[in-house]
Amino acid sequence: MSKPRKLHQLIITIEHAWLGQSKSQQWKNQPFYCLDVIHENLLTKIKTQVYVFLNLVSKNIWNTLEQETFKNKKYLAYCEKRTRGWRLREWQEIN
């Protein structure tokens, strides 16, 4: 078993979310969301991608993405750094 990865805190605004189907053996055709986000750090705003897997997040997060109720909101996202972007674990809406 691999050791857990460090969680990073990102302030994000979701620009677009699309539903995909994993083709990797690890995720066995599990659906996922790919989020095009603006990551705000202290100096700049960076466009990046955050991946959301159903088995790694709460049902509340998944429902928010399905219902597209994330528009015009900012989130403090807790993510793992991956080779191609970030993998979401949890988030909190912020004002």
TORLOMAR-246662 format. One record per residue: residue in three letters; x, y, z of N, C-alpha, C in turn; residue number from 1. Coordinates in Angstrom, 3 decimals. Example, Ala and Ser with C-alpha at 12.3 -4.5 7.8 and 13.67 -1.06 7.14 Angstrom:
<pts>
<pt "ala", <13.190, -5.690, 7.800>, <12.300, -4.500, 7.800>, <13.200, -3.300, 7.800>, 1>,
<pt "ser", <12.850, -2.250, 7.080>, <13.670, -1.060, 7.140>, <12.900, 0.030, 7.870>, 2>,
</pts>
This chain:
<pts>
<pt "met", <0.848, -1.178, 0.000>, <0.000, 0.000, 0.000>, <0.889, 1.236, 0.000>, 1>,
<pt "ser", <0.523, 2.216, -0.846>, <1.325, 3.438, -0.918>, <0.981, 4.367, 0.241>, 2>,
<pt "lys", <1.969, 5.187, 0.600>, <1.734, 6.104, 1.716>, <0.839, 7.253, 1.255>, 3>,
<pt "pro", <0.076, 7.841, 2.184>, <-0.812, 8.935, 1.814>, <-0.027, 10.157, 1.344>, 4>,
<pt "arg", <-0.584, 10.856, 0.394>, <0.066, 12.059, -0.117>, <-0.328, 13.266, 0.719>, 5>,
<pt "lys", <0.544, 14.256, 0.720>, <0.288, 15.495, 1.454>, <-0.879, 16.237, 0.802>, 6>,
<pt "leu", <-1.767, 16.770, 1.644>, <-2.871, 17.579, 1.138>, <-2.458, 19.045, 1.116>, 7>,
<pt "his", <-2.738, 19.700, -0.003>, <-2.441, 21.117, -0.178>, <-3.747, 21.884, -0.146>, 8>,
<pt "gln", <-3.709, 23.100, 0.386>, <-4.887, 23.961, 0.405>, <-4.813, 24.917, -0.778>, 9>,
<pt "leu", <-5.851, 24.899, -1.603>, <-5.928, 25.771, -2.766>, <-7.205, 26.590, -2.682>, 10>,
<pt "ile", <-7.126, 27.854, -3.005>, <-8.331, 28.658, -3.155>, <-8.681, 28.618, -4.637>, 11>,
<pt "ile", <-9.856, 28.060, -4.943>, <-10.218, 27.852, -6.346>, <-11.582, 28.455, -6.667>, 12>,
<pt "thr", <-11.731, 28.813, -7.938>, <-13.009, 29.165, -8.537>, <-13.164, 28.250, -9.739>, 13>,
<pt "ile", <-14.281, 27.546, -9.827>, <-14.497, 26.579, -10.908>, <-15.051, 27.309, -12.121>, 14>,
<pt "glu", <-14.352, 27.190, -13.244>, <-14.822, 27.782, -14.495>, <-15.709, 26.821, -15.271>, 15>,
<pt "his", <-15.341, 25.554, -15.263>, <-16.057, 24.551, -16.053>, <-15.838, 23.180, -15.426>, 16>,
<pt "ala", <-16.859, 22.340, -15.481>, <-16.733, 20.952, -15.001>, <-17.300, 20.029, -16.059>, 17>,
<pt "trp", <-16.580, 18.962, -16.351>, <-17.106, 17.978, -17.287>, <-16.912, 16.576, -16.728>, 18>,
<pt "leu", <-17.873, 15.728, -17.039>, <-17.881, 14.356, -16.553>, <-17.154, 13.468, -17.538>, 19>,
<pt "gly", <-16.246, 12.657, -17.019>, <-15.496, 11.733, -17.854>, <-15.610, 10.320, -17.317>, 20>,
<pt "gln", <-15.041, 9.380, -18.057>, <-15.032, 7.976, -17.656>, <-13.581, 7.515, -17.661>, 21>,
<pt "ser", <-13.094, 7.051, -16.531>, <-11.696, 6.620, -16.414>, <-11.431, 5.401, -17.271>, 22>,
<pt "lys", <-10.267, 5.412, -17.928>, <-9.863, 4.264, -18.734>, <-8.722, 3.494, -18.074>, 23>,
<pt "ser", <-8.231, 4.012, -16.944>, <-7.093, 3.354, -16.303>, <-7.544, 2.130, -15.512>, 24>,
<pt "gln", <-6.656, 1.195, -15.368>, <-6.941, -0.028, -14.618>, <-7.187, 0.281, -13.144>, 25>,
<pt "gln", <-6.502, 1.301, -12.637>, <-6.618, 1.657, -11.220>, <-8.040, 2.067, -10.854>, 26>,
<pt "trp", <-8.716, 2.806, -11.737>, <-10.044, 3.341, -11.416>, <-11.175, 2.543, -12.041>, 27>,
<pt "lys", <-10.864, 1.552, -12.878>, <-11.839, 0.580, -13.407>, <-13.125, 1.222, -13.937>, 28>,
<pt "asn", <-12.993, 2.082, -14.925>, <-14.124, 2.723, -15.600>, <-15.013, 3.548, -14.678>, 29>,
<pt "gln", <-14.467, 4.051, -13.612>, <-15.231, 4.872, -12.681>, <-15.422, 6.274, -13.260>, 30>,
<pt "pro", <-16.629, 6.857, -13.101>, <-16.815, 8.234, -13.568>, <-16.031, 9.211, -12.689>, 31>,
<pt "phe", <-15.638, 10.309, -13.299>, <-14.931, 11.359, -12.560>, <-15.299, 12.704, -13.173>, 32>,
<pt "tyr", <-15.075, 13.767, -12.420>, <-15.209, 15.121, -12.946>, <-13.829, 15.713, -13.120>, 33>,
<pt "cys", <-13.656, 16.411, -14.213>, <-12.462, 17.220, -14.422>, <-12.920, 18.666, -14.307>, 34>,
<pt "leu", <-12.316, 19.400, -13.400>, <-12.676, 20.796, -13.164>, <-11.594, 21.708, -13.725>, 35>,
<pt "asp", <-11.988, 22.625, -14.586>, <-11.087, 23.691, -15.013>, <-11.264, 24.802, -13.992>, 36>,
<pt "val", <-10.214, 25.114, -13.265>, <-10.317, 26.050, -12.155>, <-9.288, 27.168, -12.273>, 37>,
<pt "ile", <-9.574, 28.251, -11.562>, <-8.592, 29.310, -11.333>, <-8.107, 29.124, -9.904>, 38>,
<pt "his", <-6.817, 28.860, -9.767>, <-6.186, 28.690, -8.451>, <-5.572, 30.031, -8.081>, 39>,
<pt "glu", <-6.041, 30.586, -6.974>, <-5.544, 31.889, -6.516>, <-4.504, 31.677, -5.421>, 40>,
<pt "asn", <-3.276, 32.101, -5.708>, <-2.288, 32.087, -4.641>, <-2.003, 33.531, -4.244>, 41>,
<pt "leu", <-0.999, 33.775, -3.467>, <-0.751, 35.127, -2.951>, <-0.411, 36.141, -4.034>, 42>,
<pt "leu", <0.213, 35.708, -5.109>, <0.702, 36.647, -6.108>, <-0.096, 36.669, -7.411>, 43>,
<pt "thr", <-0.583, 35.520, -7.843>, <-1.206, 35.445, -9.167>, <-2.406, 34.500, -9.150>, 44>,
<pt "lys", <-3.078, 34.465, -10.289>, <-4.142, 33.492, -10.518>, <-3.657, 32.546, -11.608>, 45>,
<pt "ile", <-3.779, 31.238, -11.356>, <-3.254, 30.223, -12.263>, <-4.393, 29.308, -12.698>, 46>,
<pt "lys", <-4.493, 29.047, -14.011>, <-5.471, 28.071, -14.492>, <-4.867, 26.684, -14.358>, 47>,
<pt "thr", <-5.654, 25.756, -13.831>, <-5.199, 24.381, -13.668>, <-6.407, 23.448, -13.670>, 48>,
<pt "gln", <-6.161, 22.164, -13.535>, <-7.240, 21.185, -13.499>, <-7.234, 20.425, -12.188>, 49>,
<pt "val", <-8.443, 20.157, -11.698>, <-8.635, 19.374, -10.484>, <-9.539, 18.200, -10.858>, 50>,
<pt "tyr", <-9.126, 16.990, -10.497>, <-9.899, 15.784, -10.794>, <-10.647, 15.345, -9.541>, 51>,
<pt "val", <-11.897, 14.923, -9.730>, <-12.765, 14.549, -8.621>, <-13.293, 13.139, -8.876>, 52>,
<pt "phe", <-12.953, 12.210, -7.981>, <-13.419, 10.827, -8.094>, <-14.460, 10.562, -7.016>, 53>,
<pt "leu", <-15.527, 9.889, -7.409>, <-16.671, 9.644, -6.528>, <-16.273, 8.975, -5.221>, 54>,
<pt "asn", <-15.365, 8.015, -5.278>, <-14.994, 7.287, -4.059>, <-14.026, 8.057, -3.147>, 55>,
<pt "leu", <-13.565, 9.242, -3.583>, <-12.613, 10.008, -2.784>, <-13.218, 11.255, -2.146>, 56>,
<pt "val", <-14.444, 11.605, -2.533>, <-15.073, 12.824, -1.997>, <-16.432, 12.493, -1.398>, 57>,
<pt "ser", <-16.961, 13.448, -0.644>, <-18.279, 13.256, -0.031>, <-19.373, 13.321, -1.095>, 58>,
<pt "lys", <-20.511, 12.751, -0.761>, <-21.670, 12.782, -1.650>, <-22.113, 14.226, -1.899>, 59>,
<pt "asn", <-21.928, 15.077, -0.903>, <-22.293, 16.485, -1.028>, <-21.497, 17.175, -2.148>, 60>,
<pt "ile", <-20.214, 16.919, -2.223>, <-19.382, 17.499, -3.279>, <-19.825, 16.983, -4.636>, 61>,
<pt "trp", <-20.037, 15.679, -4.733>, <-20.449, 15.074, -6.006>, <-21.786, 15.670, -6.477>, 62>,
<pt "asn", <-22.732, 15.827, -5.548>, <-24.040, 16.401, -5.893>, <-23.913, 17.852, -6.356>, 63>,
<pt "thr", <-23.024, 18.613, -5.717>, <-22.785, 20.000, -6.133>, <-22.318, 20.048, -7.583>, 64>,
<pt "leu", <-21.443, 19.139, -7.965>, <-20.945, 19.104, -9.336>, <-22.039, 18.647, -10.307>, 65>,
<pt "glu", <-22.805, 17.647, -9.926>, <-23.888, 17.162, -10.795>, <-24.934, 18.239, -11.050>, 66>,
<pt "gln", <-25.253, 19.001, -10.019>, <-26.296, 20.016, -10.119>, <-25.767, 21.371, -10.591>, 67>,
<pt "glu", <-24.456, 21.456, -10.775>, <-23.786, 22.675, -11.237>, <-24.102, 23.887, -10.366>, 68>,
<pt "thr", <-24.124, 23.682, -9.051>, <-24.380, 24.784, -8.120>, <-23.087, 25.432, -7.617>, 69>,
<pt "phe", <-21.996, 25.212, -8.319>, <-20.692, 25.746, -7.929>, <-20.391, 27.092, -8.574>, 70>,
<pt "lys", <-21.211, 27.540, -9.484>, <-20.922, 28.757, -10.244>, <-20.885, 29.993, -9.345>, 71>,
<pt "asn", <-19.917, 30.880, -9.637>, <-19.724, 32.148, -8.910>, <-19.431, 31.947, -7.426>, 72>,
<pt "lys", <-18.775, 30.846, -7.082>, <-18.407, 30.578, -5.688>, <-16.922, 30.261, -5.620>, 73>,
<pt "lys", <-16.336, 30.565, -4.469>, <-14.935, 30.223, -4.209>, <-14.908, 29.108, -3.177>, 74>,
<pt "tyr", <-13.895, 28.255, -3.309>, <-13.746, 27.135, -2.390>, <-12.310, 27.059, -1.889>, 75>,
<pt "leu", <-12.180, 26.651, -0.646>, <-10.893, 26.240, -0.109>, <-10.849, 24.737, -0.330>, 76>,
<pt "ala", <-10.031, 24.321, -1.273>, <-9.972, 22.915, -1.677>, <-8.750, 22.243, -1.060>, 77>,
<pt "tyr", <-8.946, 21.029, -0.595>, <-7.859, 20.207, -0.062>, <-7.564, 19.149, -1.108>, 78>,
<pt "cys", <-6.379, 19.249, -1.714>, <-6.044, 18.416, -2.869>, <-4.682, 17.759, -2.720>, 79>,
<pt "glu", <-4.531, 16.632, -3.421>, <-3.233, 15.978, -3.575>, <-2.637, 16.444, -4.891>, 80>,
<pt "lys", <-1.354, 16.733, -4.920>, <-0.668, 17.074, -6.159>, <-0.434, 15.803, -6.952>, 81>,
<pt "arg", <-0.826, 15.816, -8.213>, <-0.637, 14.673, -9.104>, <0.142, 15.126, -10.332>, 82>,
<pt "thr", <0.556, 14.182, -11.151>, <1.332, 14.496, -12.349>, <0.572, 15.446, -13.267>, 83>,
<pt "arg", <-0.726, 15.195, -13.456>, <-1.546, 16.037, -14.333>, <-2.567, 16.824, -13.522>, 84>,
<pt "gly", <-2.121, 17.749, -12.733>, <-3.049, 18.578, -11.979>, <-3.189, 18.120, -10.535>, 85>,
<pt "trp", <-4.403, 18.217, -10.033>, <-4.686, 17.963, -8.626>, <-5.821, 16.965, -8.486>, 86>,
<pt "arg", <-5.869, 16.278, -7.350>, <-6.961, 15.350, -7.037>, <-7.655, 15.854, -5.767>, 87>,
<pt "leu", <-8.935, 16.187, -5.891>, <-9.693, 16.749, -4.785>, <-10.018, 15.693, -3.741>, 88>,
<pt "arg", <-9.915, 16.089, -2.466>, <-10.320, 15.238, -1.342>, <-11.469, 15.849, -0.553>, 89>,
<pt "glu", <-11.445, 17.184, -0.400>, <-12.481, 17.875, 0.393>, <-12.472, 19.334, -0.014>, 90>,
<pt "trp", <-13.573, 20.045, 0.248>, <-13.588, 21.490, 0.044>, <-14.542, 22.159, 1.010>, 91>,
<pt "gln", <-14.346, 23.465, 1.175>, <-15.242, 24.309, 1.967>, <-15.514, 25.555, 1.162>, 92>,
<pt "glu", <-16.774, 25.952, 1.102>, <-17.109, 27.188, 0.413>, <-16.639, 28.367, 1.273>, 93>,
<pt "ile", <-16.058, 29.379, 0.608>, <-15.606, 30.570, 1.323>, <-16.246, 31.802, 0.690>, 94>,
<pt "asn", <-16.289, 32.878, 1.447>, <-16.883, 34.128, 0.940>, <-15.822, 35.069, 0.446>, 95>,
</pts>
